[in-house]
Amino acid sequence: MTQPAQEPSRADSLSFAVIAGAYLLTVVTGLRLRRGTAGRLDATVQVVGDVLIATGLVYLSGGAESPLTFLYSLAVIGAAVVLDWRGALVAAAVSTFAFTALLLIIRLTTPVSSIEVSPARVLFVLGSNALALVLIAVLSGYLSRQLSATGGALSQSEADLRRLGRLQQLILSSMPSGLVTCDVHRRVTFLNTAGSGILQADDFSCLGQPLENLLPGVASLAPRSTRGELPVQTPGGKRVLGLSVSPLEGEAGALLIVFQDLTELRRMEEDLKRTDRLASLGTLSAQLAHELRNPLAAMRGSAQLLAQEQSKDAVVQRLTGILMRESDRLARLVEDFLRFARPPEPQRRAVALDTLVSETVDMLRADPLTREVSMEVLVPQALMAPVDPDQLRQVLINLVRNGCQAAGARGTVRVALARADQEAQIRVWDSAGSITEEMMGHLFEPFFTTRSGGTGLGLSTAHSLIRAHGGTIRVKSHPAEGTEFLVGLPL
């Protein structure tokens, strides 16, 4: 007959609780060893405690016939985990010794009449347990070595992966070129630091946005375009980007776009072309001026002789006056030609630019052209620069007068002086913003003017004088933001 199932006793429940607690401590010790917060002594104490607990539970549950002798195997496995294969063999030997000592003590303390297990049975149990513990020690030690080697390789791979990830981020952050990626739906998935700087956009806020919002017109380029140029309007102004578009490997339909800011390069090319063009025109103007000087001198001399005769004919007097006046005007125009074509070499000396700017604007306040214009001067600090004061004053007069004419009545003209990037910067701003994109390319060319009666030599002469100083002159204009001429002079 089968015996009815019995409910686990309180002692059984306590035994299982002790077993669970002991091996939970083994796991905790293993984790501490992995993190470096526990040493080998802690692991040895843990293994010895496991063996003692196993011995106690085997003693309480029947000795040689105890169903809990497997606890010695768990102690050996735990030793292989928290120590190494040598620790597992030592734990197997200690467990065999403890089990043998336990059976010997039970045998000696039990009366002969009460002994139910034969000596042969005891020897069999001892031998089988010892063999099992040794085999488990060898196997668990081997598995522990393999696990340790695999874990070390995995840790090394993780460290290499993290290092590669950091290197990738450093490379992307240090690239001087902008880099942007988008998915198959043409939404931005990545924008590097250089790209956000060129476009003056926040790289985090751009993620997930349509690519056309970031680079308007990029869709017109082929999915695989080796090189192209794209004008883009940024918060800091219009930029010219040179970019290449290619498919992003590993993700169907995604694109990789690499771009550079070519704005400064294109501006320098335009300046170089303009300089070459002005040099050619200057040579022609000089030759023409020299050819005109002699006939003009003869014409004016003849007109003076006629005037000295004091003819009583009113018509002759009027025509003589016209001849002298127009001869003088042509002579001034010839002088302007020569000044533009061959500006005199600047006589540089250390000049207080703040004083020169303030005095020039104060002098122009008396000009009838500026009486209805609000003129402002911003000179926050004293600034010295090696310049020709007469030539620089001529440039300022020309720019300020042009600004006043463009701004008109109740308009505003502002002259500001500042220091930036080893150069002195003079900004002349007017509120008109009347220069169009079409006019920009011809602004510094001689004889180009939009004002009735103008000779078109003012800005070209100013350009020549500033170039003779080794400086630059730039302009930007927008109807809503006004027009600003920026003069840069090396310090």
Summary of the structure (lengths in Angstrom):
residues: 491
radius of gyration: 47.9
end to end distance: 112.6
largest distance: 173.1
contacts: 1422
relative contact order: 0.05
helix: 59%
strand: 17%
